[in-house]
């Protein structure tokens, strides 16, 4: 077939928070490539993840991205993603696309084989040494024999059991490894078929290491502490000893937090440069004008905010992610505040290239919101974390409910006047009506997403008064 549909290049980063792009207001970080995408495309400034069902938030987050399914409708995925959930890559293949993938794939080899007709430098795991990535070459049989089977329920825990890859490019940073694989494939691509290229970076996930030149760009002493920095979280949120949180002791040391932020920004700047290499190669091949570019992150990260370091929480810094579309059919230089989920990307791409989304997809296309800044897509938004935390927000207020060891805690934040979530209004009698109204909305989301039927939901909702 001729290349009548646009190509798609999808950049996906690991642990990148929504507010880590210079063009969107963060003057402390340098992101020229991401800034370019902001200028050339439409940015959804309020994109979210729906939470997670294990400490490895990225695993279900990536499954929802590639299936368009909601959080509790992925339960029972024994090999990463159930066969009944049509995946983005396989759907594009069915409509004439060549599909190529590289980088982190945290949902098992069987799902990767379904998604991609080609690939390189594939990492079947959650995290590793950025300078010694145990990667796989693309296996056309889809067997990847040296990958051990996953545990029977991969979304309950971070129990993916992975052997080392079939090769290691020692001394090559992961961001460079994946970008160079993409550039090489682009330069050799000689088909008239449209392609879907998926680059899934391991950065800026820790261990936060990068070439020294990028680290030298950031002096920790020049990095301001976030205004919502505290030495520790005010109460047990259910997972204060998860791997991310034990990277530093409590109370948090301001100097150490500044160092973490400096390293975080340095990794983002380095991966930004690798994204630029891919976009430059796309232009050199004469394909830039015919290519949709998507940039997103799999979850946010606290890095010192609210006394936390990780993403196992319902605060804005952890549930909001970057999301930018650019290319044919996408307005340039636009920003949208509509509430979006990562699982909306699948149907959005389908709409942009003129095909129907599979019936298994539960996300909502964002195309109408691209052309109409008043289109809000959804009035409220929901997220959950394991059996301990639930969140719902409307256009102004956010309610977070906790159930930890038999103790229930409620937080209410006025996001319009308190975007850093510093002042809990839950016990303020003047806001009792807001709390009650948001709880009713929370119950509706619970029922719509079958939360109470899941193992995590049963643990959370038991004894909660409806």
C-alpha positions, 0 to 999 in steps of 0.5 A: 500500500502507499503511504497515505496514512501518517507515520507515528513516532512515539517517545515515552519516558520513565518517571518524568513529571508533568512540570519538567519542560522549560517551555511549560514554565520550569526555568530550572531545566533545559529541554530544547527538543521538548520545547520544540514539540510544545511549539509545534504541537498541542500540549495537554497540560493536565494529562494523568495516569489512573494510578497503579496496582503495584509499587511498579506504577509503570507496569500497569501504566504501560499496559493501559497505554498500549490497550486503552483499558482502564486500571481494574479491567487489566486484572488477571493479565498472566503474561503481561497483557490479556490476549483479549485486549487489542494492543496499539501496535497490533491494531496499527499492523492490521491497518497496514503499518510497520511497527518498530519498538525499542527500549523498556517493555515492562509487560512481557515478551508475548505482548511485545511480539504481538505489538511489533513487526521489528525492533532493536535493543529491547529491555524486558524489565523495570530498571537496570544500570543505564550503562549496561542494559541487558537488551535483546535483539528483535526475535521474529519468532516472538519467543525470546527464549531467555526471558523467564515467564512472569508470575501468574498475576503481573499487576499485583507485584513487581515480580517479573522474573527476567534473565539478562538480555542476549547482549549488553552494549557496555558503556553505552547509555540507555538513552543513546542506545535506544535513540541510535537504534531508532536512527539506524532503522529510520535511515534504512527504512525503504518501504512505502508502508507507514510506520509506528516507531515506539521509543521507550526510554529508561530515563529519567528513572534512577539510578540517575546517571548520565554523561558528566557534561549533562550533570555539570549543567546543574549545580545542586546548590542552585536548585530551589527546593520545592515549596511543598518540601517537608522532611517526611509525609505527615501520616502513613500512606500505605507505602512509605517503605517502597523502594523509591522511598528508601533511596534516602532516610527520613527526615529528608535532607534538603541538600540530598534532595537538591542533588536528586533534583539536579540529577533528575533534570540532568537525565531529562536534558540528556534524553531530550538531546537523544529525542532531538537526534531521532527527530533530526534523522526523521527530517533528514529522511524527508519524513518529518512532514508526514509523521505524527509525534507523540511525547508522554511519560509513564508516571510522575515523581515526587523527588522531595515533594510532600516528604516523598521521593517516589510515585506511589501516591495520589498527589499532582506531582505523581499522577500528572504526566507530560503529553504532547501531540504534533504533526499532521492534523494537530494544531501548533502551539496550543495548550489544552487543560482538558483532563486526559489519561494516557489510555486516551492516546490509543483512540486519539491516534486512531482518530488522527489517522482515520481508523476506528479504535477497537471495541476493547478500548475504553479511553476517549479520543482527544481530537475534539479537544485539540481543535476546541479549547473549551472541550473538557473531555471529562468533568472529573478524574479518578485514580487509585493506588493498590488497596490504600489510596483513592483520588477524585478531582473536579475542575477545582477540588481534589479529594484523596481517601486513605485506608491503611491498617484500619485507619482512614484519612481524608485530604481535600485540596483546593487546586485552584488556590493551592496547586502544591497541595499544602493545605488540607481542607477536609476538616474545615466545616465550610468545605463539608459539602465539597467533601460529600459531593466528591465522595459521591463522585468517587463512588460513581467512578468506583462502580464504573471502573469495577474497583470494588470487584478487584482485590485491591478495591475490596481491601480499600472499600471494605467498611467504607460508608457509601 
